[in-house]
Each structure stands twice: as C-alpha cells, then as structure tokens.
C-alpha cells in the first residue's frame, strides 16, 4: 500500500467531519495530523537574535575552531 499526503484547509469542524466520512465510506485508512506551531516566545527570541546579528552583536567562529 502506498501512502499519499494531502494538505487540506477546512474552514470548520463540519468540513473535517465530512472529509473523514468520505474516507471511511471508501474504506480508506487515514491519519489526521495537526499542524504544529512554534512557541511564540521561541519565535520572538530567534527574530531578536537575527536583529542582533545584523547590528553586529554576533560572534564569528571559524569552522576549524568549532570543536575546540
């Protein structure tokens, strides 16, 4: 059996239920996977770090010195 991935954008729970019903009616096995969202605090820290690097606050390390 081959797996095929679909990315679906339902507008409400009724549409999700309808999609599941169609798969069940055709006896198609499926898995529902919720989209994972990054923690907003983590995103904020990454964006802040990018701005700091643009402002010259970063530290440059040579590749040969990474494991010292």
C-alpha positions as CSV (number, residue, x, y, z in Angstrom):
1,X,0.0,0.0,0.0
2,X,1.3,3.4,-0.9
3,X,0.8,6.5,1.2
4,X,-0.3,9.8,-0.4
5,X,-0.1,13.0,1.6
6,X,-2.9,15.6,1.2
7,X,-2.7,19.1,2.7
8,X,-6.3,20.1,3.4
9,X,-7.5,23.5,4.7
10,X,-11.0,23.0,6.2
11,X,-12.8,26.1,7.4
12,X,-14.7,24.4,10.3
13,X,-15.2,21.2,12.2
14,X,-18.1,20.2,9.9
15,X,-15.8,20.1,6.9
16,X,-13.3,17.9,8.8
17,X,-16.1,15.5,9.7
18,X,-17.2,15.4,6.1
19,X,-13.7,14.6,4.8
20,X,-13.3,11.8,7.4
21,X,-16.7,10.4,6.4
22,X,-15.7,10.2,2.8
23,X,-12.5,8.3,3.6
24,X,-14.5,6.0,5.9
25,X,-17.2,5.4,3.2
26,X,-14.5,4.3,0.7
27,X,-12.8,2.3,3.5
28,X,-9.6,4.3,3.1
29,X,-7.2,4.2,6.1
30,X,-6.1,7.7,7.1
31,X,-4.3,9.6,9.8
32,X,-5.1,13.1,11.0
33,X,-2.1,15.2,11.9
34,X,-2.5,18.6,13.3
35,X,-0.1,21.3,12.1
36,X,2.5,22.1,14.7
37,X,3.0,25.8,15.6
38,X,6.2,27.1,17.1
39,X,6.1,28.6,20.6
40,X,5.7,32.4,20.1
41,X,8.4,33.1,22.7
42,X,10.8,31.0,20.8
43,X,10.0,32.8,17.5
44,X,10.5,36.1,19.2
45,X,13.9,35.1,20.5
46,X,15.0,33.9,17.1
47,X,13.9,37.1,15.4
48,X,15.6,39.2,18.1
49,X,18.8,37.2,17.6
50,X,18.7,37.8,13.9
51,X,18.4,41.6,14.5
52,X,21.3,41.5,17.0
53,X,23.5,39.7,14.4
54,X,22.5,42.4,11.8
55,X,23.5,45.0,14.4
56,X,27.0,43.5,14.8
57,X,26.4,41.8,18.2
58,X,27.1,38.3,17.0
59,X,30.4,36.4,17.4
60,X,32.1,34.8,14.4
61,X,33.7,31.5,14.9
62,X,35.9,29.9,12.2
63,X,34.8,26.4,11.1
64,X,38.1,24.9,12.1
65,X,37.6,26.1,15.7
66,X,34.1,24.7,16.2
67,X,35.2,21.6,18.1
68,X,37.9,23.2,20.2
